Amino acid sequence: MVREIVTPKKENYNIHIPKEYLNHKVEILVLPFDENKEVLNVSSGNTLLQETFGIIDNTDLDPVEWQRKIRSEWDDRI
């Protein structure tokens, strides 16, 4: 993956496509960059854990039973 943050000075911009991407479908996005937005550091797994800790307040939840219930709701629709 190639990611580059630039400040264009004109409407037209030339990009370099790496050789390994030639003859393959690629996605090119142009999005405004929000400098105030904090970029998630994937290498720091604790950050995600800290941000999501405590989202589910029900500590009595059995994950396996919950999955069975959800799946059975869909099975009943068929």
PyRosetta script that sets phi, psi and omega in degrees:
from pyrosetta import init, pose_from_sequence

init()
pose = pose_from_sequence("MVREIVTPKKENYNIHIPKEYLNHKVEILVLPFDENKEVLNVSSGNTLLQETFGIIDNTDLDPVEWQRKIRSEWDDRI")
pose.set_psi(1, 139.2)
pose.set_omega(1, 177.6)
pose.set_phi(2, -116.1)
pose.set_psi(2, 125.2)
pose.set_omega(2, 177.0)
pose.set_phi(3, -132.2)
pose.set_psi(3, 129.5)
pose.set_omega(3, -178.7)
pose.set_phi(4, -141.4)
pose.set_psi(4, 133.7)
pose.set_omega(4, 176.5)
pose.set_phi(5, -105.4)
pose.set_psi(5, 120.9)
pose.set_omega(5, -176.8)
pose.set_phi(6, -127.8)
pose.set_psi(6, 164.9)
pose.set_omega(6, 172.2)
pose.set_phi(7, -116.9)
pose.set_psi(7, 95.9)
pose.set_omega(7, -177.9)
pose.set_phi(8, -68.1)
pose.set_psi(8, 145.1)
pose.set_omega(8, 179.7)
pose.set_phi(9, -104.6)
pose.set_psi(9, -6.5)
pose.set_omega(9, 178.9)
pose.set_phi(10, -148.8)
pose.set_psi(10, 172.3)
pose.set_omega(10, -176.3)
pose.set_phi(11, -72.5)
pose.set_psi(11, -31.2)
pose.set_omega(11, -179.6)
pose.set_phi(12, -95.2)
pose.set_psi(12, 139.2)
pose.set_omega(12, -177.7)
pose.set_phi(13, -143.2)
pose.set_psi(13, 129.9)
pose.set_omega(13, 177.4)
pose.set_phi(14, -93.3)
pose.set_psi(14, 136.8)
pose.set_omega(14, 178.2)
pose.set_phi(15, -119.5)
pose.set_psi(15, 152.3)
pose.set_omega(15, 176.8)
pose.set_phi(16, -96.6)
pose.set_psi(16, 125.6)
pose.set_omega(16, 177.3)
pose.set_phi(17, -98.6)
pose.set_psi(17, 121.9)
pose.set_omega(17, 178.7)
pose.set_phi(18, -60.5)
pose.set_psi(18, 148.3)
pose.set_omega(18, -177.0)
pose.set_phi(19, -55.8)
pose.set_psi(19, -38.0)
pose.set_omega(19, -177.3)
pose.set_phi(20, -68.6)
pose.set_psi(20, -11.9)
pose.set_omega(20, 178.4)
pose.set_phi(21, -95.5)
pose.set_psi(21, -9.7)
pose.set_omega(21, -179.9)
pose.set_phi(22, -63.6)
pose.set_psi(22, 142.6)
pose.set_omega(22, -179.5)
pose.set_phi(23, 64.4)
pose.set_psi(23, 22.3)
pose.set_omega(23, 174.5)
pose.set_phi(24, -127.1)
pose.set_psi(24, 154.8)
pose.set_omega(24, 174.2)
pose.set_phi(25, -72.7)
pose.set_psi(25, 134.7)
pose.set_omega(25, 177.6)
pose.set_phi(26, -130.5)
pose.set_psi(26, 156.3)
pose.set_omega(26, 177.7)
pose.set_phi(27, -111.8)
pose.set_psi(27, 127.4)
pose.set_omega(27, 178.8)
pose.set_phi(28, -117.6)
pose.set_psi(28, 120.8)
pose.set_omega(28, -178.7)
pose.set_phi(29, -114.8)
pose.set_psi(29, 143.3)
pose.set_omega(29, 173.1)
pose.set_phi(30, -124.5)
pose.set_psi(30, 110.7)
pose.set_omega(30, -176.4)
pose.set_phi(31, -129.5)
pose.set_psi(31, 148.4)
pose.set_omega(31, 174.0)
pose.set_phi(32, -69.2)
pose.set_psi(32, 143.7)
pose.set_omega(32, -179.1)
pose.set_phi(33, -99.1)
pose.set_psi(33, 123.5)
pose.set_omega(33, 179.0)
pose.set_phi(34, -95.1)
pose.set_psi(34, 106.1)
pose.set_omega(34, -176.9)
pose.set_phi(35, -67.1)
pose.set_psi(35, -21.3)
pose.set_omega(35, 179.4)
pose.set_phi(36, -81.4)
pose.set_psi(36, -16.5)
pose.set_omega(36, -179.0)
pose.set_phi(37, -78.4)
pose.set_psi(37, 130.2)
pose.set_omega(37, -179.1)
pose.set_phi(38, -81.5)
pose.set_psi(38, 130.7)
pose.set_omega(38, 179.0)
pose.set_phi(39, -81.8)
pose.set_psi(39, 131.0)
pose.set_omega(39, 179.6)
pose.set_phi(40, -71.1)
pose.set_psi(40, 125.9)
pose.set_omega(40, 178.8)
pose.set_phi(41, -88.7)
pose.set_psi(41, 104.5)
pose.set_omega(41, -175.8)
pose.set_phi(42, -64.6)
pose.set_psi(42, -31.2)
pose.set_omega(42, -178.5)
pose.set_phi(43, -67.9)
pose.set_psi(43, -20.6)
pose.set_omega(43, 178.3)
pose.set_phi(44, -96.3)
pose.set_psi(44, 88.4)
pose.set_omega(44, -178.8)
pose.set_phi(45, -65.2)
pose.set_psi(45, -25.3)
pose.set_omega(45, -179.9)
pose.set_phi(46, -65.4)
pose.set_psi(46, -29.9)
pose.set_omega(46, -178.9)
pose.set_phi(47, -61.2)
pose.set_psi(47, -48.8)
pose.set_omega(47, 179.1)
pose.set_phi(48, -62.7)
pose.set_psi(48, -42.3)
pose.set_omega(48, 179.2)
pose.set_phi(49, -61.6)
pose.set_psi(49, -44.6)
pose.set_omega(49, -179.6)
pose.set_phi(50, -65.5)
pose.set_psi(50, -36.0)
pose.set_omega(50, -179.1)
pose.set_phi(51, -73.6)
pose.set_psi(51, -27.1)
pose.set_omega(51, -176.2)
pose.set_phi(52, -104.9)
pose.set_psi(52, -5.7)
pose.set_omega(52, -178.0)
pose.set_phi(53, -62.4)
pose.set_psi(53, 129.8)
pose.set_omega(53, 176.6)
pose.set_phi(54, 87.2)
pose.set_psi(54, 6.2)
pose.set_omega(54, 179.4)
pose.set_phi(55, -63.5)
pose.set_psi(55, -42.1)
pose.set_omega(55, 178.5)
pose.set_phi(56, -94.0)
pose.set_psi(56, 113.4)
pose.set_omega(56, -177.5)
pose.set_phi(57, -83.1)
pose.set_psi(57, -20.6)
pose.set_omega(57, -176.6)
pose.set_phi(58, -78.1)
pose.set_psi(58, 100.3)
pose.set_omega(58, -178.5)
pose.set_phi(59, -80.6)
pose.set_psi(59, -11.4)
pose.set_omega(59, 179.2)
pose.set_phi(60, -87.0)
pose.set_psi(60, 4.7)
pose.set_omega(60, -176.7)
pose.set_phi(61, -71.2)
pose.set_psi(61, 125.6)
pose.set_omega(61, 174.5)
pose.set_phi(62, -97.2)
pose.set_psi(62, 111.8)
pose.set_omega(62, -174.6)
pose.set_phi(63, -59.3)
pose.set_psi(63, -38.6)
pose.set_omega(63, -179.0)
pose.set_phi(64, -67.2)
pose.set_psi(64, -45.0)
pose.set_omega(64, 178.6)
pose.set_phi(65, -64.0)
pose.set_psi(65, -38.5)
pose.set_omega(65, 178.9)
pose.set_phi(66, -62.3)
pose.set_psi(66, -43.2)
pose.set_omega(66, 178.1)
pose.set_phi(67, -62.3)
pose.set_psi(67, -43.7)
pose.set_omega(67, 179.1)
pose.set_phi(68, -60.1)
pose.set_psi(68, -43.2)
pose.set_omega(68, -179.4)
pose.set_phi(69, -63.3)
pose.set_psi(69, -46.7)
pose.set_omega(69, -179.5)
pose.set_phi(70, -62.2)
pose.set_psi(70, -43.2)
pose.set_omega(70, -179.2)
pose.set_phi(71, -67.1)
pose.set_psi(71, -38.5)
pose.set_omega(71, -179.5)
pose.set_phi(72, -66.9)
pose.set_psi(72, -31.8)
pose.set_omega(72, 176.2)
pose.set_phi(73, -62.1)
pose.set_psi(73, -38.2)
pose.set_omega(73, 178.5)
pose.set_phi(74, -75.3)
pose.set_psi(74, -35.1)
pose.set_omega(74, 177.9)
pose.set_phi(75, -63.3)
pose.set_psi(75, -34.8)
pose.set_omega(75, -179.9)
pose.set_phi(76, -68.5)
pose.set_psi(76, -19.6)
pose.set_omega(76, -178.2)
pose.set_phi(77, -77.6)
pose.set_psi(77, -19.5)
pose.set_omega(77, -175.3)
pose.set_phi(78, -85.7)
pose.dump_pdb("model.pdb")
